[in-house]
Amino acid sequence: MNAPDNSPDLILTARWLVCDNLTPILSDHGVAIKDGKITEIAPLAELMQTHRGVNIVGDNRYALMPGFVNAHHHSFGVSSIMRV
């Protein structure tokens, strides 16, 4: 039986990695992605050593941060259910 392939599909890298407001901004780190999900965050050199041959996307000209979701909407102030 073959062992499962745990290698990421790609590694994203940037000069700065912003995780959240509780974690300091990381430098020279990478984010390993497998099947569209983050599997590992570590220093880039460590990821490159552990996952040789995986495609690396990005360089030191970028910042990598979470996507921002703007979930607000515009309405007429009163829904049609609330109107009498």
C-alpha positions in Angstrom: 0.0 0.0 0.0 1.3 3.5 -0.9 1.6 6.2 1.7 -0.6 9.2 1.0 1.1 12.1 -0.8 1.2 15.0 1.7 3.2 17.3 -0.5 1.6 20.6 -1.1 0.4 21.6 -4.6 2.2 24.9 -4.3 3.9 27.3 -1.8 3.0 30.9 -1.7 5.7 33.3 -0.5 6.0 37.0 0.1 8.3 39.5 1.9 5.7 39.9 4.6 3.1 37.4 5.8 0.2 38.9 7.8 -1.8 36.2 9.6 -4.1 38.1 12.0 -4.0 41.0 14.5 -2.6 38.7 17.3 0.4 37.3 15.4 3.5 39.5 14.5 4.1 40.0 10.8 6.3 37.2 9.6 9.2 37.7 7.1 10.7 35.2 4.7 7.9 32.7 5.4 5.8 30.6 3.0 2.3 29.1 3.0 1.9 25.5 1.8 -1.4 24.9 -0.1 -2.9 21.5 -0.9 -6.3 21.0 -2.5 -7.0 24.7 -2.0 -6.4 24.6 1.8 -3.5 25.9 3.9 -1.6 23.0 5.3 1.5 24.6 6.7 3.0 28.0 7.5 6.8 28.0 8.1 10.0 29.8 7.2 10.4 29.6 3.4 13.8 27.8 3.6 12.3 25.1 5.8 9.4 24.6 3.4 11.7 24.4 0.4 13.9 21.8 2.2 10.9 19.7 3.2 9.0 19.9 0.0 11.6 19.9 -2.8 10.3 20.4 -6.3 7.0 22.1 -5.3 6.1 25.1 -7.4 6.8 28.4 -5.4 4.7 31.4 -6.3 5.6 35.0 -5.2 8.7 36.8 -4.2 10.0 39.6 -1.9 8.0 42.3 -3.6 4.7 41.2 -2.1 2.7 41.0 1.1 0.5 38.0 1.7 -2.5 38.5 3.9 -6.0 37.0 4.4 -8.7 37.8 2.0 -11.0 40.6 3.1 -14.7 39.8 3.0 -17.1 42.7 2.8 -20.4 41.2 3.8 -22.5 44.3 4.0 -25.4 45.2 1.7 -27.4 48.2 0.8 -31.2 48.1 1.4 -34.0 50.6 1.6 -33.7 50.7 5.3 -37.0 48.8 5.9 -37.7 45.4 4.5 -40.9 44.7 2.7 -41.9 42.4 5.6 -41.7 45.4 8.0 -43.9 47.7 5.9 -47.5 48.0 6.9 
